[in-house]
């Protein structure tokens, strides 16, 4: 136990009693005779090992699901930006403001039709009035959705406005 604290030169010198004793010989077992079945299994294991060795570098470079989705989102943003810049040319702030005015008019018409339904002079509400009201609401909601998408595209940098400096 104390030999681990001994100096290296002390460890190298064998003790006189130990040097005189002969070392026992260890006899190894003979390998079993291989038949065709064991050789086939050994070849199969070697092939599987070789395939795993080829896959290992590839799997280390393979992204996980989170990384793939992150890159996919980045690609989608790039595609949207490129397609928007190719499809929409020369957008001005005045055009966006006109869309906002159209939205305000459609919302006003929808609210006016809704209030008109509540007047006592109209009588019972029929299917044509509901169809007109639904159409006015759908038009207002569609333009509102479009204006929100325009705002998001401008904010994301997908849509450039002429005469407006970028951040």
N, CA and C of each residue as an Amber inpcrd file, in Angstrom:
protein
   501
   0.8110000  -1.1900000   0.0000000   0.0000000   0.0000000   0.0000000
   0.8540000   1.2530000   0.0000000   1.9320000   1.2160000   0.7550000
   2.8100000   2.3750000   0.7960000   3.6590000   2.4930000  -0.4570000
   3.6400000   1.4810000  -1.3110000   4.4500000   1.5370000  -2.5240000
   3.9760000   2.6300000  -3.4790000   2.7550000   3.0450000  -3.3730000
   2.2980000   4.1120000  -4.2570000   2.9130000   5.4490000  -3.8900000
   3.4640000   5.5520000  -2.6580000   4.1170000   6.7840000  -2.2650000
   5.6170000   6.7360000  -2.5070000   6.1110000   5.6140000  -2.9830000
   7.5460000   5.4600000  -3.2120000   7.9730000   6.2820000  -4.4170000
   9.2370000   6.5890000  -4.4550000   9.7910000   7.3370000  -5.5850000
   9.8510000   6.4260000  -6.8000000   9.8300000   6.9860000  -8.0170000
   9.8360000   6.1660000  -9.2240000  11.0540000   5.2530000  -9.3210000
  12.2310000   5.7140000  -8.9140000  13.4010000   4.8700000  -9.0160000
  13.3430000   3.6970000  -8.0530000  12.6230000   3.8560000  -6.9410000
  12.4720000   2.7620000  -5.9870000  11.5200000   1.7050000  -6.5420000
  10.5190000   2.1010000  -7.2900000   9.5630000   1.1680000  -7.8700000
  10.2230000   0.3050000  -8.9330000  11.1350000   0.8450000  -9.6710000
  11.7440000   0.1390000 -10.7860000  12.6310000  -1.0140000 -10.3180000
  13.2250000  -0.9130000  -9.1190000  14.1040000  -1.9610000  -8.6210000
  13.2670000  -3.1070000  -8.0620000  13.4340000  -4.3150000  -8.5950000
  12.6800000  -5.4270000  -8.0290000  13.3080000  -5.8660000  -6.7090000
  12.5010000  -6.3630000  -5.8530000  12.9940000  -6.8970000  -4.5750000
  13.7680000  -8.1740000  -4.8530000  14.8040000  -8.4810000  -4.0880000
  15.6160000  -9.6520000  -4.3680000  14.8110000 -10.9470000  -4.3140000
  13.8710000 -11.0770000  -3.4280000  13.1090000 -12.3150000  -3.3230000
  12.1950000 -12.4830000  -4.5310000  11.6830000 -11.3700000  -5.0580000
  10.7690000 -11.4490000  -6.1890000  11.5020000 -11.7730000  -7.4820000
  12.7390000 -11.3460000  -7.6230000  13.4960000 -11.5510000  -8.8520000
  13.8520000 -13.0190000  -9.0560000  14.0300000 -13.7640000  -7.9880000
  14.4500000 -15.1410000  -8.0990000  13.2990000 -16.0830000  -8.4200000
  12.0960000 -15.7250000  -8.0830000  10.9560000 -16.6270000  -8.2910000
  10.5880000 -16.6710000  -9.7670000  10.3800000 -17.8650000 -10.3320000
   9.9880000 -17.9580000 -11.7400000   8.5280000 -17.5350000 -11.9220000
   8.2520000 -16.9840000 -13.0580000   6.8860000 -16.5410000 -13.3600000
   6.0770000 -17.7200000 -13.8580000   4.8230000 -17.7940000 -13.4570000
   3.9910000 -18.8830000 -13.9680000   3.5980000 -18.5850000 -15.4150000
   3.4930000 -19.5940000 -16.2340000   3.0870000 -19.4090000 -17.6260000
   1.5800000 -19.5850000 -17.7300000   0.9940000 -18.7640000 -18.5640000
  -0.4490000 -18.8140000 -18.7690000  -0.6830000 -19.4400000 -20.1280000
  -1.4850000 -20.4340000 -20.1530000  -1.7780000 -21.1200000 -21.4030000
  -3.1320000 -20.6520000 -21.9200000  -3.1470000 -20.1730000 -23.1360000
  -4.3910000 -19.6950000 -23.7390000  -5.1510000 -20.8480000 -24.3450000
  -6.4650000 -20.6900000 -24.3840000  -7.3050000 -21.7330000 -24.9770000
  -7.2160000 -21.6560000 -26.4950000  -7.3680000 -22.7780000 -27.1140000
  -7.3850000 -22.8620000 -28.5730000  -8.7160000 -22.2910000 -29.0550000
  -8.7490000 -21.4910000 -30.1440000 -10.0250000 -20.9890000 -30.6500000
 -10.8590000 -22.1320000 -31.1850000 -12.1810000 -22.0530000 -31.0080000
 -13.0330000 -23.1280000 -31.5120000 -12.9910000 -23.1740000 -33.0310000
 -13.2340000 -24.3030000 -33.5680000 -13.2480000 -24.4650000 -35.0140000
 -14.5050000 -23.7920000 -35.5410000 -14.3240000 -22.8970000 -36.5130000
 -15.4540000 -22.1460000 -37.0470000 -16.1190000 -22.9490000 -38.1510000
 -17.4520000 -22.9470000 -38.1100000 -18.1870000 -23.5830000 -39.1970000
 -18.7830000 -22.4960000 -40.0940000 -19.4980000 -22.8640000 -41.1110000
 -20.0440000 -21.9110000 -42.0810000 -21.0450000 -20.9650000 -41.4210000
 -21.7940000 -21.4330000 -40.4450000 -22.7930000 -20.6150000 -39.7610000
 -22.1370000 -19.4790000 -38.9820000 -21.1190000 -19.7920000 -38.2250000
 -20.4550000 -18.7440000 -37.4440000 -19.6990000 -17.7770000 -38.3400000
 -19.1670000 -18.2720000 -39.4540000 -18.4940000 -17.3650000 -40.3870000
 -19.4910000 -16.3970000 -41.0170000 -20.6710000 -16.8840000 -41.3440000
 -21.7030000 -16.0090000 -41.9290000 -22.1300000 -14.9490000 -40.9260000
 -22.2790000 -15.3510000 -39.6500000 -22.6450000 -14.3740000 -38.6150000
 -21.5550000 -13.3240000 -38.4410000 -20.3180000 -13.7600000 -38.4820000
 -19.2040000 -12.8200000 -38.3350000 -19.1680000 -11.8360000 -39.4980000
 -19.4260000 -12.3170000 -40.7010000 -19.4590000 -11.4220000 -41.8610000
 -20.6230000 -10.4450000 -41.7530000 -21.7660000 -10.9170000 -41.2880000
 -22.9300000 -10.0350000 -41.1300000 -22.6310000  -8.9520000 -40.1040000
 -21.9930000  -9.3320000 -38.9750000 -21.6320000  -8.3380000 -37.9550000
 -20.6420000  -7.3230000 -38.5200000 -19.7150000  -7.7720000 -39.3300000
 -18.7370000  -6.8680000 -39.9280000 -19.4130000  -5.8900000 -40.8870000
 -20.4040000  -6.3720000 -41.6450000 -21.1270000  -5.4930000 -42.5690000
 -21.9380000  -4.4650000 -41.8050000 -22.6210000  -4.8980000 -40.7470000
 -23.4080000  -3.9630000 -39.9350000 -22.4840000  -2.9220000 -39.3140000
 -21.3130000  -3.3740000 -38.8310000 -20.3460000  -2.4310000 -38.2590000
 -19.8570000  -1.4350000 -39.2890000 -19.6230000  -1.9110000 -40.5150000
 -19.1660000  -1.0140000 -41.5780000 -20.2540000  -0.0070000 -41.9490000
 -21.5080000  -0.4590000 -41.9950000 -22.6130000   0.4520000 -42.3010000
 -22.7640000   1.4870000 -41.2030000 -22.6300000   1.0680000 -39.9570000
 -22.7370000   2.0100000 -38.8420000 -21.6020000   3.0210000 -38.8940000
 -20.4180000   2.5680000 -39.2730000 -19.2870000   3.4890000 -39.3750000
 -19.5110000   4.5110000 -40.4870000 -20.1400000   4.0770000 -41.5800000
 -20.4370000   5.0250000 -42.6690000 -21.5280000   5.9930000 -42.2560000
 -22.5190000   5.5340000 -41.4650000 -23.6290000   6.3920000 -41.0590000
 -23.2190000   7.3890000 -39.9900000 -22.2650000   7.0630000 -39.1580000
 -21.9160000   7.9010000 -38.0170000 -21.5940000   9.3330000 -38.4080000
 -20.7270000   9.5900000 -39.4040000 -20.4660000  10.9910000 -39.7510000
 -21.7080000  11.6830000 -40.3160000 -22.5260000  10.9460000 -41.0600000
 -23.7340000  11.5290000 -41.6320000 -24.7310000  11.8940000 -40.5360000
 -24.9110000  11.0110000 -39.5650000 -25.8640000  11.2800000 -38.4830000
 -25.4070000  12.4350000 -37.6060000 -24.1130000  12.6320000 -37.4870000
 -23.6400000  13.7500000 -36.6750000 -23.9400000  15.0860000 -37.3490000
 -24.1050000  15.0790000 -38.6770000 -24.4290000  16.3130000 -39.3990000
 -25.9230000  16.4810000 -39.6120000 -26.7050000  15.4680000 -39.3310000
 -28.1370000  15.5140000 -39.5710000 -28.8060000  16.3970000 -38.5180000
 -29.6470000  17.3680000 -38.9450000 -30.3010000  18.2410000 -37.9580000
 -31.4130000  17.5030000 -37.2270000 -31.7150000  18.0060000 -36.0320000
 -32.8620000  17.4550000 -35.3160000 -34.1230000  18.1940000 -35.7840000
 -35.2610000  17.8320000 -35.2490000 -36.5390000  18.4010000 -35.7150000
 -36.5920000  19.9020000 -35.4660000 -36.1420000  20.3330000 -34.3090000
 -36.1650000  21.7650000 -34.0010000 -35.3070000  22.5750000 -34.9580000
 -34.1170000  22.0440000 -35.2540000 -33.2460000  22.7480000 -36.1940000
 -33.8650000  22.7930000 -37.5850000 -34.4620000  21.6810000 -38.0030000
 -35.0990000  21.6450000 -39.3200000 -36.2260000  22.6700000 -39.4090000
 -37.0780000  22.7300000 -38.3820000 -38.1970000  23.6760000 -38.4030000
 -37.7050000  25.1230000 -38.3860000 -36.6160000  25.3850000 -37.6840000
 -36.0450000  26.7370000 -37.6760000 -35.5750000  27.1230000 -39.0760000
 -34.8680000  26.2100000 -39.7270000 -34.3910000  26.4890000 -41.0780000
 -35.5450000  26.5750000 -42.0760000 -36.5680000  25.7560000 -41.8840000
 -37.7380000  25.8210000 -42.7550000 -38.4190000  27.1760000 -42.6380000
 -38.5750000  27.6760000 -41.4080000 -39.1910000  28.9880000 -41.2090000
 -38.3540000  30.0730000 -41.8830000 -37.0450000  29.9720000 -41.7790000
 -36.1660000  30.9390000 -42.4360000 -36.3310000  30.8810000 -43.9520000
 -36.4170000  29.6680000 -44.4990000 -36.6050000  29.5120000 -45.9400000
 -37.9410000  30.0890000 -46.3880000 -38.9900000  29.8520000 -45.6200000
 -40.3130000  30.3830000 -45.9680000 -40.2650000  31.9070000 -46.0080000
 -39.6250000  32.5200000 -45.0080000 -39.5160000  33.9870000 -45.0040000
 -38.7660000  34.4810000 -46.2420000 -37.7150000  33.7700000 -46.6030000
 -36.9420000  34.1660000 -47.7910000 -37.7790000  34.0370000 -49.0590000
 -38.5220000  32.9350000 -49.1770000 -39.3720000  32.7360000 -50.3590000
 -40.4590000  33.8040000 -50.4400000 -41.1010000  34.0970000 -49.3050000
 -42.1700000  35.1030000 -49.3000000 -41.6070000  36.4610000 -49.6860000
 -40.4640000  36.8110000 -49.1250000 -39.8580000  38.1120000 -49.4470000
 -39.5350000  38.2020000 -50.9410000 -38.9340000  37.1650000 -51.4820000
 -38.5620000  37.1770000 -52.8960000 -39.7930000  37.2440000 -53.7970000
 -40.7980000  36.4480000 -53.5090000 -42.0080000  36.4410000 -54.3390000
 -42.7720000  37.7510000 -54.2160000 -42.8060000  38.3340000 -53.0210000
 -43.5080000  39.6060000 -52.8470000 -42.7970000  40.7100000 -53.6000000
 -41.4710000  40.7430000 -53.5140000 -40.7200000  41.7740000 -54.2340000
 -40.8550000  41.6190000 -55.7410000 -41.0200000  40.3860000 -56.2190000
 -41.2110000  40.1640000 -57.6570000 -42.6320000  40.4990000 -58.1050000
 -43.6190000  40.2680000 -57.2550000 -45.0170000  40.4500000 -57.6440000
 -45.5130000  41.8760000 -57.4250000 -45.0780000  42.5240000 -56.3540000
 -45.5580000  43.8700000 -56.0170000 -44.4390000  44.8590000 -56.2930000
 -44.6520000  45.6900000 -57.3010000 -43.6120000  46.6240000 -57.7140000
 -44.1150000  48.0470000 -57.4970000 -43.3100000  48.8370000 -56.8320000
 -43.6060000  50.2560000 -56.6920000 -44.7890000  50.5650000 -55.7930000
 -44.8320000  50.0340000 -54.6090000 -45.9100000  50.3350000 -53.6640000
 -45.6260000  51.6660000 -52.9840000 -46.6520000  52.4890000 -52.8860000
 -46.4850000  53.7890000 -52.2390000 -47.3420000  53.8500000 -50.9840000
 -46.9960000  54.7300000 -50.0580000 -47.8250000  54.8940000 -48.8610000
 -49.2480000  55.3350000 -49.1980000 -49.4190000  56.0700000 -50.2890000
 -50.7600000  56.5280000 -50.6810000 -51.6600000  55.3360000 -51.0270000
 -51.0780000  54.3100000 -51.6620000 -51.8690000  53.1170000 -52.0000000
 -52.3260000  52.3870000 -50.7230000 -51.4530000  52.3020000 -49.7510000
 -51.8170000  51.6380000 -48.4900000 -52.8940000  52.4540000 -47.7760000
 -52.7950000  53.7660000 -47.8150000 -53.8020000  54.6150000 -47.1810000
 -55.1520000  54.4990000 -47.8850000 -55.1470000  54.3090000 -49.2160000
 -56.4120000  54.1020000 -49.9340000 -57.0830000  52.8020000 -49.4870000
 -56.2780000  51.7760000 -49.2740000 -56.8370000  50.5180000 -48.7720000
 -57.4440000  50.7400000 -47.3870000 -56.7920000  51.5540000 -46.5510000
 -57.3240000  51.8470000 -45.2170000 -58.6410000  52.6180000 -45.3210000
 -58.7470000  53.5390000 -46.2820000 -60.0090000  54.2720000 -46.4730000
 -61.1230000  53.3470000 -46.9590000 -60.7860000  52.4210000 -47.8560000
 -61.7770000  51.4480000 -48.3310000 -62.2740000  50.6140000 -47.1540000
 -61.3580000  50.2240000 -46.2800000 -61.7390000  49.4470000 -45.1020000
 -62.7070000  50.2560000 -44.2270000 -62.4180000  51.5170000 -44.0290000
 -63.2900000  52.3580000 -43.2030000 -64.6840000  52.4840000 -43.8200000
 -64.7580000  52.6490000 -45.1470000 -66.0610000  52.7460000 -45.8170000
 -66.8510000  51.4470000 -45.6760000 -66.1770000  50.3200000 -45.8990000
 -66.8710000  49.0270000 -45.7870000 -67.3630000  48.7750000 -44.3670000
 -66.5610000  49.1560000 -43.3890000 -66.9840000  48.9720000 -42.0040000
 -68.1860000  49.8730000 -41.6940000 -68.1370000  51.1230000 -42.1940000
 -69.2600000  52.0340000 -41.9850000 -70.5410000  51.5070000 -42.6280000
 -70.4440000  50.9750000 -43.8580000 -71.6280000  50.4150000 -44.5330000
 -72.1750000  49.2150000 -43.7740000 -71.2800000  48.3700000 -43.2960000
 -71.7250000  47.1950000 -42.5450000 -72.4560000  47.6200000 -41.2700000
 -71.8780000  48.5640000 -40.5440000 -72.5230000  49.0200000 -39.3080000
 -73.8520000  49.7160000 -39.6020000 -73.9210000  50.4560000 -40.7170000
 -75.1760000  51.1220000 -41.0780000 -76.2590000  50.0980000 -41.4040000
 -75.9070000  49.0420000 -42.1380000 -76.8940000  47.9930000 -42.4420000
 -77.3330000  47.2800000 -41.1730000 -76.4060000  47.0830000 -40.2610000
 -76.7470000  46.4120000 -39.0070000 -77.7160000  47.2510000 -38.1800000
 -77.4680000  48.5560000 -38.1190000 -78.3550000  49.4450000 -37.3600000
 -79.7150000  49.5410000 -38.0450000 -79.7330000  49.5240000 -39.3830000
 -80.9960000  49.6020000 -40.1190000 -81.9070000  48.4180000 -39.7950000
 -81.3040000  47.2780000 -39.4840000 -82.1290000  46.1220000 -39.1280000
 -82.9160000  46.3700000 -37.8510000 -82.3970000  47.2390000 -36.9940000
 -83.0470000  47.5030000 -35.7120000 -84.1360000  48.5550000 -35.7610000
 -84.3410000  49.2070000 -36.8890000 -85.3980000  50.2190000 -36.9570000
 -86.7540000  49.5440000 -36.9580000 -87.6930000  50.1640000 -36.3350000
 -89.0290000  49.5810000 -36.1950000 -89.8030000  49.6110000 -37.5080000
 -89.4590000  50.5050000 -38.4280000 -90.2110000  50.6640000 -39.6660000
 -89.9880000  49.4990000 -40.6330000 -88.8920000  48.7640000 -40.4950000
 -88.5780000  47.6830000 -41.4390000 -89.4750000  46.4620000 -41.2840000
 -89.9390000  46.1980000 -40.1020000 -90.7610000  45.0090000 -39.9010000
 -89.8850000  43.7910000 -39.6830000 -90.3970000  42.6000000 -40.0210000
 -89.6150000  41.3790000 -39.7790000 -88.3990000  41.3100000 -40.7120000
 -87.3800000  40.6740000 -40.1980000 -86.1420000  40.5460000 -40.9540000
 -86.2480000  39.3020000 -41.8290000 -85.9670000  39.4850000 -43.1070000
 -86.0700000  38.3750000 -44.0500000 -84.6920000  37.8770000 -44.4880000
 -84.7250000  36.8340000 -45.2810000 -83.4960000  36.2330000 -45.7990000
 -82.6870000  37.2070000 -46.6520000 -83.3040000  38.0400000 -47.5030000
 -82.5030000  38.9820000 -48.3120000 -81.7070000  39.9740000 -47.4600000
 -82.2970000  40.4440000 -46.3580000 -81.5810000  41.3890000 -45.4920000
 -80.3620000  40.7280000 -44.8340000 -80.5340000  39.4870000 -44.4220000
 -79.4280000  38.7560000 -43.7960000 -78.3210000  38.4910000 -44.8210000
 -78.7090000  38.1480000 -46.0480000 -77.7010000  37.9350000 -47.0960000
 -76.9030000  39.2060000 -47.3540000 -77.5800000  40.3460000 -47.4260000
 -76.8930000  41.6250000 -47.6390000 -75.9680000  41.9620000 -46.4620000
 -76.4440000  41.6920000 -45.2540000 -75.6370000  41.9530000 -44.0710000
 -74.3940000  41.0450000 -44.0480000 -74.5840000  39.7590000 -44.3680000
 -73.4580000  38.8120000 -44.4110000 -72.4400000  39.2490000 -45.4660000
 -72.9370000  39.6510000 -46.6220000 -72.0270000  40.0830000 -47.6950000
 -71.2360000  41.3130000 -47.2680000 -71.8800000  42.2730000 -46.6090000
 -71.1940000  43.4840000 -46.1460000 -70.1370000  43.1320000 -45.0880000
 -70.4670000  42.2020000 -44.1900000 -69.5050000  41.7880000 -43.1610000
 -68.3090000  41.0660000 -43.7790000 -68.5760000  40.1610000 -44.7140000
 -67.4890000  39.4150000 -45.3510000 -66.5660000  40.3460000 -46.1240000
 -67.1290000  41.3420000 -46.7940000 -66.3020000  42.2890000 -47.5310000
 -65.4210000  43.0850000 -46.5720000 -66.0260000  43.5620000 -45.4770000
 -65.2690000  44.3230000 -44.4920000 -64.1590000  43.4610000 -43.8820000
 -64.4800000  42.2350000 -43.4770000 -63.4880000  41.3560000 -42.8460000
 -62.3610000  40.9790000 -43.8100000 -62.6970000  40.7810000 -45.0700000
 -61.6710000  40.4060000 -46.0510000 -60.6740000  41.5410000 -46.2630000
 -61.1650000  42.7620000 -46.3900000 -60.2710000  43.9020000 -46.5800000
 -59.4750000  44.1610000 -45.2990000 -60.0920000  43.9690000 -44.1550000
 -59.3730000  44.1470000 -42.8890000 -58.2240000  43.1210000 -42.7770000
 -58.4950000  41.8810000 -43.1280000 -57.4530000  40.8520000 -43.1120000
 -56.3380000  41.2120000 -44.0830000 -56.7040000  41.6670000 -45.2680000
 -55.7030000  42.0590000 -46.2490000 -54.8420000  43.2150000 -45.7650000
 -55.4630000  44.2180000 -45.1480000 -54.7020000  45.3590000 -44.6380000
 -53.7480000  44.9210000 -43.5230000 -54.2020000  44.0160000 -42.6680000
 -53.3170000  43.5040000 -41.6110000 -52.1240000  42.7470000 -42.2080000
 -52.3630000  41.9890000 -43.2530000 -51.2700000  41.2630000 -43.9080000
 -50.3050000  42.2540000 -44.5770000 -50.8310000  43.3250000 -45.1630000
 -49.9570000  44.3640000 -45.7260000 -49.0800000  44.9860000 -44.6420000
 -49.6760000  45.2840000 -43.5050000 -48.9180000  45.8760000 -42.3930000
 -47.8210000  44.9290000 -41.9170000 -48.1430000  43.6410000 -41.8020000
 -47.1430000  42.6530000 -41.3780000 -46.0180000  42.5420000 -42.4020000
 -46.3650000  42.5870000 -43.6880000 -45.3450000  42.4910000 -44.7430000
 -44.4290000  43.7070000 -44.7280000 -44.9980000  44.8750000 -44.4850000
 -44.1810000  46.0880000 -44.4060000 -43.2750000  46.0080000 -43.1830000
 -43.8290000  45.5610000 -42.0640000 -43.0550000  45.4560000 -40.8270000
 -41.9270000  44.4360000 -40.9550000 -42.1730000  43.3270000 -41.6340000
 -41.1560000  42.2740000 -41.7990000 -40.1350000  42.6250000 -42.8710000
 -40.3920000  43.6480000 -43.6650000 -39.4720000  44.0090000 -44.7380000
 -39.7450000  43.2700000 -46.0340000 -40.8690000  42.5450000 -46.0970000
 -41.2140000  41.8180000 -47.3160000 -41.7540000  42.7460000 -48.3920000
 -42.3100000  43.8670000 -47.9880000 -42.9060000  44.8210000 -48.9170000
 -42.2320000  46.1700000 -48.7060000 -41.6260000  46.6810000 -49.7540000
 -40.9400000  47.9650000 -49.6730000 -41.8630000  49.0740000 -50.1280000
 -41.8620000  50.1790000 -49.3970000 -42.6660000  51.3370000 -49.7710000
 -41.7520000  52.3970000 -50.3800000 -42.1590000  52.8880000 -51.5330000
 -41.3830000  53.9520000 -52.1880000 -41.4820000  55.2190000 -51.3590000
 -40.3540000  55.8800000 -51.1580000 -40.3370000  57.1340000 -50.4210000
 -40.2810000  56.9680000 -48.9160000 -40.2240000  55.7710000 -48.4250000
 -40.1460000  55.5170000 -46.9860000 -38.8050000  54.8520000 -46.6980000
 -38.0890000  55.3970000 -45.7620000 -36.7790000  54.8560000 -45.3870000
 -36.9520000  53.6510000 -44.4770000 -36.1760000  52.6070000 -44.7200000
 -36.2110000  51.4070000 -43.8910000 -35.5330000  51.6400000 -42.5530000
 -35.8650000  50.8370000 -41.5760000 -35.2670000  50.9760000 -40.2300000
 -33.8640000  50.4980000 -40.1810000
